[in-house]
Amino acid sequence: MATLAEKIIARAAGRQFVSPGEIVTCRVDLAMIHDSGGPRRVAPILRRLGTGLWDRDKVVLISDHYVPGGDEASDGILQLTREWAKAQGVIFHDAQGICHVVLPERGHLAPGMLVVGGDSHSPTGGAFGAYMFGVGATEMAGVLATGEIWLKVPETIRIEWQGRLSPGVVAKDMMLALIGAMGMDGGRYQAVEYGGEGVFALSMQERMTLANMTAELGGQAGLIAPDEVTAEFVAAAGGTPGDWQAWQGDPGAAKERHVWNAASLAPQVAAPHSPANSAPVGDAEGEALDIAYIGACTGAKYEDLKAAAAILRGRKPRMQVLVAPASARDQARAEADGIMAVFEEAGAEILPNACGICAGYGTARLGADVRCISTTARNFKGRMGDASSRVWLASPYTAAASAVEGRIADPRPYLEGA
């Protein structure tokens, strides 16, 4: 018997099977880098090594951290990124949105792939049945030069969600609950595989949120076995699903298993300054707020925007609302469907398709003593602005309901009869 993680790693290592604890060398199917940890970090290392790229067609570069620029440092980094992309001839998506959203929406991911990303939230790719994890610039330079990376074969932690989520409860709530219960080291830098009815009832964008926040759970990779929903998304994005049915873990192969009830889960909120400070929204209800931030790869994809708009439609927020759609394509779709108009009518400020405030970049940073509810994945002290600011993490539903009330609020009453 073998888990999904073991099957993907074995294929990449040219082996029939691998076992947890083994160290193997794997061929990389794709490498993803961005403007922050990409050319400005890896180019000097490659020059010192005296080598170029192992395969420019297997390198995807995305500018998202310093977009849209506007200051000398950001403009310089973006210029360097664009010049390197042109010189190297790599696949380049410039200012099209956050890398973890752009990569799959452009058809670069498929079941069974082994992918290395230059960002801690690279496990997002696991939503597509790929083994994707993040590395630093030095390790990435080695990948770019050789097309290979060594791995210690992980154990698999299986997390099953029985039943289906109730209205107003989404994948973000699932992950906050897991992190609150297991801690930020609960994944022990192993492979975390999500399954059960509650997971497979989710859309691909919701599954992306699960896989993404494996980083906050402390796992190396977050995996969801592919199904017809996966195959349809990959094909629609211009990718090739391939023999996706083959990429399934064997029942009982994972030695560690946790079972959760999706139907009984309430909306979750994580108090400052850690995602591990998560609890049902009722525990935080009434906390006064200044700003609601609807952004990031975990909170501003098309379906996230749609969720927030369902609460805000026809209502006037009692505080400032910032919206940063995760990708240009998602924003265009939201505009076509009237979702962006809801935000505009609510008086929200629309920010660029970029990491922005989530990663601590851009001009829209939190000021001193600001209290913010955010759809981002992290609420570490000072990450989104002044160290005295305080950030509560929540789903788009909960962030929007809180914006309406001016304090942390349960979104479910706003959806009754909808």
C-alpha positions in Angstrom: 0.0 0.0 0.0 1.1 3.5 -0.7 -0.2 7.0 0.0 -0.7 9.6 -2.8 2.4 11.5 -1.6 4.5 8.3 -1.8 3.2 7.5 -5.3 4.0 10.9 -6.7 7.5 11.0 -5.1 8.3 7.4 -6.3 7.4 8.4 -9.9 9.6 11.5 -9.7 12.4 9.5 -8.2 12.2 6.8 -10.9 11.3 4.2 -8.3 8.4 1.7 -8.1 7.8 2.6 -4.5 9.3 4.6 -1.6 9.0 4.5 2.2 8.7 7.2 4.8 12.1 8.3 6.0 14.0 7.4 2.8 16.0 10.2 1.2 15.5 10.2 -2.6 16.5 12.5 -5.5 13.5 13.6 -7.6 13.2 15.1 -11.0 11.2 18.3 -10.9 8.3 18.7 -13.3 7.9 22.5 -12.7 9.5 25.3 -10.8 7.6 28.4 -9.8 9.3 31.6 -8.7 8.1 35.2 -8.1 9.5 38.7 -8.1 10.4 38.7 -4.4 12.3 35.4 -4.1 13.0 34.9 -7.8 15.5 36.6 -10.1 16.9 39.0 -7.6 17.8 36.1 -5.3 18.5 33.2 -7.6 20.3 35.0 -10.5 23.4 35.9 -8.5 23.6 32.3 -7.3 23.3 30.9 -10.8 26.0 33.3 -12.0 28.4 32.1 -9.2 27.6 28.5 -10.2 28.4 29.4 -13.8 25.2 27.7 -15.1 21.9 28.6 -16.7 18.5 27.0 -16.4 18.0 23.3 -16.8 14.8 23.8 -18.8 13.3 27.2 -19.3 10.0 25.7 -20.4 9.6 24.2 -17.0 10.1 27.5 -15.1 7.2 29.8 -14.4 7.9 33.3 -13.1 5.1 35.5 -11.7 5.3 39.1 -10.5 3.0 39.6 -7.5 4.8 40.8 -4.4 6.0 44.3 -5.6 3.2 44.9 -8.0 2.2 47.6 -8.9 5.4 49.3 -7.8 5.4 53.0 -7.3 8.5 53.4 -5.2 12.1 53.2 -6.2 12.8 49.9 -4.6 9.7 48.1 -5.9 10.2 49.6 -9.4 13.8 48.4 -9.5 12.8 44.8 -8.4 10.1 44.7 -11.1 12.4 45.9 -13.8 15.0 43.3 -12.8 12.4 40.6 -12.9 11.1 41.6 -16.3 14.6 41.9 -17.8 15.6 38.4 -16.4 12.4 36.9 -17.7 13.1 38.2 -21.2 16.7 37.2 -21.2 16.0 33.7 -19.9 12.9 33.1 -22.0 10.9 31.6 -19.1 7.1 31.5 -18.9 6.2 34.9 -17.4 2.9 36.1 -16.0 3.5 39.8 -15.2 1.1 41.5 -12.7 -1.7 39.1 -13.3 -2.3 38.2 -9.7 -1.0 36.1 -6.8 1.2 33.3 -7.9 -0.7 30.6 -6.1 -3.9 31.5 -8.0 -2.3 32.4 -11.4 -0.3 29.2 -11.6 -3.3 26.8 -11.7 -5.7 29.2 -13.5 -3.2 29.2 -16.4 -3.1 25.5 -16.7 0.4 24.8 -15.3 -0.6 22.2 -12.7 -1.9 18.6 -13.2 -2.3 15.5 -11.0 0.8 13.5 -10.3 3.3 16.4 -10.8 6.2 17.1 -8.5 6.4 20.9 -8.3 8.8 23.2 -6.3 7.7 26.8 -5.5 9.7 29.7 -4.2 7.1 30.6 -1.6 5.8 29.1 1.7 2.2 28.8 0.4 3.3 26.7 -2.5 1.3 23.7 -1.1 -1.7 25.2 -2.8 -0.7 23.0 -5.8 -1.7 20.0 -3.8 -5.4 20.8 -4.4 -4.8 19.4 -7.9 -3.3 16.2 -6.8 0.3 17.4 -7.3 3.1 17.3 -4.7 4.1 20.9 -4.4 6.1 22.5 -1.6 8.1 25.7 -1.0 11.8 26.2 -0.7 14.2 29.1 -0.2 16.2 30.9 -2.8 19.4 28.8 -2.4 17.5 25.5 -2.8 15.5 27.0 -5.7 18.7 28.0 -7.5 19.8 24.3 -7.3 16.5 23.2 -8.8 16.8 25.8 -11.6 20.3 24.6 -12.4 19.7 20.9 -12.2 16.0 20.1 -12.4 16.4 17.9 -9.4 15.8 18.1 -5.6 16.3 15.7 -2.8 13.4 14.8 -0.5 13.0 12.9 2.7 9.9 10.8 2.0 7.3 12.1 4.4 4.7 10.3 6.5 1.2 11.1 5.5 -1.3 12.6 7.9 -4.8 11.9 6.7 -7.5 14.4 7.7 -11.1 13.3 6.7 -14.0 15.6 6.8 -17.3 13.7 7.1 -20.6 15.4 6.1 -20.9 18.7 4.3 -20.4 22.3 5.4 -23.5 24.3 6.3 -24.2 27.7 4.6 -21.8 30.4 5.6 -19.0 28.0 6.5 -16.2 27.5 4.0 -12.7 25.9 3.6 -11.1 28.8 5.5 -13.1 27.8 8.5 -12.0 24.2 8.1 -8.4 25.2 8.1 -8.6 27.6 11.0 -10.3 24.9 13.1 -7.6 22.4 12.2 -4.8 24.9 13.1 -6.6 25.9 16.3 -6.8 22.2 17.4 -3.5 20.9 16.1 -1.3 24.0 16.3 1.1 25.5 13.7 3.3 22.4 14.0 0.6 19.9 13.8 1.7 18.9 10.3 5.2 18.1 11.5 6.6 19.0 8.0 5.0 15.8 6.6 2.4 15.4 3.8 -1.1 16.2 4.9 -3.8 14.6 2.8 -7.4 15.9 3.0 -10.4 13.7 2.1 -13.9 12.7 2.9 -17.3 13.9 1.7 -16.7 17.4 3.1 -13.6 17.9 1.0 -14.8 16.5 -2.3 -18.0 18.6 -2.1 -15.8 21.7 -2.3 -15.0 23.5 -5.5 -11.4 23.7 -6.8 -10.9 27.2 -5.4 -12.1 26.1 -2.0 -9.8 23.1 -2.2 -6.9 25.5 -3.0 -7.6 27.2 0.3 -7.3 23.9 2.2 -4.0 23.0 0.5 -2.6 26.5 0.8 -3.0 26.7 4.6 -1.2 23.5 5.1 1.7 25.9 5.5 0.1 27.3 8.7 -0.6 23.7 9.8 3.1 23.0 9.6 3.0 20.5 6.8 5.4 20.3 3.8 2.7 19.6 1.3 -1.1 19.5 1.4 -2.8 17.0 -0.9 -6.3 16.3 -2.3 -6.7 13.3 -4.5 -7.9 14.3 -8.0 -11.5 13.6 -9.1 -13.7 14.7 -12.1 -13.9 18.2 -10.6 -10.1 18.4 -10.7 -9.9 17.1 -14.2 -12.5 19.5 -15.5 -10.7 22.5 -13.9 -7.3 21.5 -15.3 -8.7 21.0 -18.8 -10.7 24.3 -18.7 -7.5 26.1 -17.7 -5.7 24.7 -20.8 -3.8 21.9 -18.9 -3.8 18.2 -19.4 -5.4 16.2 -16.6 -3.8 12.9 -17.9 -4.5 9.7 -16.2 -5.8 11.4 -13.1 -7.5 8.2 -11.8 -4.1 6.7 -11.2 -3.2 9.3 -8.6 -5.1 8.0 -5.6 -3.7 6.9 -2.3 -4.4 3.3 -1.2 -7.1 3.0 1.5 -5.5 2.6 4.9 -2.0 3.5 3.7 -1.8 6.6 5.9 -0.8 5.5 9.4 -2.1 8.7 11.1 -5.8 9.6 10.6 -8.0 12.4 12.0 -11.7 12.6 11.5 -13.7 15.9 11.6 -17.4 16.6 11.2 -18.0 19.3 8.5 -21.7 19.6 9.2 -21.2 20.7 12.8 -18.4 23.2 12.1 -19.2 26.9 12.9 -17.5 29.9 11.3 -14.0 30.4 12.8 -12.0 33.5 13.8 -8.3 33.5 14.7 -7.4 36.2 17.3 -4.0 38.1 17.2 -1.3 37.2 16.7 -1.4 33.6 15.4 -3.7 31.4 13.2 -3.5 28.9 16.0 -5.6 31.3 18.1 -8.7 30.0 16.3 -12.1 29.4 17.9 -15.8 29.6 16.8 -16.9 33.1 15.8 -19.1 33.3 18.9 -16.0 33.5 21.1 -14.9 36.7 19.3 -18.3 38.2 18.5 -18.5 41.9 19.4 -14.8 42.8 19.0 -14.7 46.3 17.6 -12.9 46.8 14.3 -11.6 49.5 12.0 -10.9 47.7 8.7 -12.0 44.6 6.8 -9.5 43.3 4.3 -10.7 40.9 1.7 -7.6 39.8 -0.1 -4.9 37.2 -0.5 -4.7 33.7 -2.0 -6.9 32.4 0.8 -9.6 35.1 0.7 -10.0 36.9 -2.6 -10.4 34.3 -5.4 -13.6 34.6 -7.4 -15.6 32.4 -5.1 -14.3 34.3 -2.0 -15.3 37.6 -3.7 -18.7 36.1 -4.4 -19.2 35.1 -0.8 -18.3 38.5 0.6 -20.6 40.2 -1.9 -23.5 38.0 -0.9 -23.3 39.6 2.6 -22.5 43.2 1.4 -25.1 43.4 -1.3 -27.5 46.2 -0.4 -25.8 47.0 2.9 -23.5 49.8 4.0 -20.4 48.8 6.0 -19.7 50.6 9.2 -15.9 50.6 8.6 -13.3 50.8 5.8 -13.3 47.8 3.4 -10.3 47.0 1.3 -10.7 44.5 -1.6 -7.7 43.1 -3.5 -8.9 40.4 -6.0 -6.5 37.5 -6.1 -6.1 37.6 -9.9 -6.9 39.7 -12.9 -9.0 36.9 -14.3 -11.0 36.5 -11.1 -11.6 40.2 -11.0 -12.8 40.3 -14.6 -15.2 37.5 -13.9 -16.4 39.2 -10.8 -17.0 42.4 -12.8 -18.9 40.5 -15.4 -21.1 38.9 -12.8 -21.8 42.2 -10.9 -19.8 41.3 -7.9 -17.3 44.1 -8.1 -20.2 46.5 -8.5 -21.4 45.4 -5.0 -18.1 46.3 -3.5 -18.1 49.7 -5.2 -21.6 50.4 -4.0 -20.5 49.5 -0.5 -17.7 52.1 -0.8 -14.9 49.5 -0.7 -11.4 50.5 -2.0 -10.3 48.2 -4.8 -6.6 47.4 -4.6 -4.3 45.8 -7.2 -4.2 42.1 -8.0 -1.2 41.4 -5.9 0.0 40.1 -2.5 0.1 43.6 -1.2 -0.8 44.1 2.4 -0.9 40.4 3.1 2.8 40.1 2.5 3.7 43.4 4.0 4.1 45.2 0.6 2.4 48.2 -0.9 1.1 51.4 0.5 -2.2 50.1 2.1 -0.5 48.9 5.3 -2.2 49.0 8.7 -1.4 52.0 10.8 -0.8 52.2 14.6 -3.4 50.5 16.8 -5.6 49.6 13.8 -8.0 46.6 14.4 -8.5 44.6 11.2 -10.4 41.5 10.2 -8.7 39.8 7.3 -9.1 36.9 4.9 -5.4 36.3 4.8 -3.7 33.2 6.0 -1.5 34.8 8.7 -1.9 37.4 11.4 1.6 37.6 12.8 2.4 40.7 14.7 3.5 43.5 12.4 3.1 41.4 9.2 0.4 43.6 7.7 1.6 46.9 9.1 2.5 48.7 12.4 3.4 46.3 15.2 0.7 47.8 17.3 -2.0 46.8 14.8 -4.2 43.7 15.6 -5.5 41.3 13.0 -8.2 38.7 13.3 -8.4 36.0 10.6 -11.7 34.9 9.1 -13.5 33.7 6.0 -14.8 36.2 3.4 -18.3 35.6 4.7 -17.3 36.5 8.3 -15.1 39.5 7.2 -18.0 40.9 5.2 -20.6 40.4 8.0 -18.1 42.1 10.5 -17.7 45.0 8.1 -21.5 45.5 8.1 -21.7 45.5 11.9 -18.4 47.3 12.6 -17.4 44.4 14.9 -16.8 40.7 14.6 -20.0 39.1 13.6 -21.4 35.7 12.6 -22.3 35.7 8.9 -25.0 33.0 9.1 -27.9 35.3 10.0 -27.2 37.3 6.8 -27.6 34.2 4.7 -30.9 33.0 6.1 -33.5 32.8 3.4 -30.9 33.7 0.7 
